[in-house]
């Protein structure tokens, strides 16, 4: 059994020379928001959910990305409401959010 039920990685990479990257879409701010939401929901401890930042996940052309493990589900997002939906539907209720899946 893994230490956390789910591990959510947010790409927060910043590429140089104007190349498209996740951090151009406020990825660090959105990651911080998700981490705080999980903490407020008391889901941030052993056996629950861990929110982490990641370097480049190499899918920058698909917008800002996150990946949920061990589920191996990749998402993109536009705003905090999309993150709230992923938290509620996928992380809490186990239902993949197809409209945000990549």
Secondary structure, DSSP 8 states (H G I E B T S, - for coil): --SSSEEEEEE----STT---GGGGTHHHHHHHHHHHHHHTT--STTSEEEEEES--S-GGGSSEEEEETTTEEEE-SSHHHHHHIIIIIIIT----GGGB-
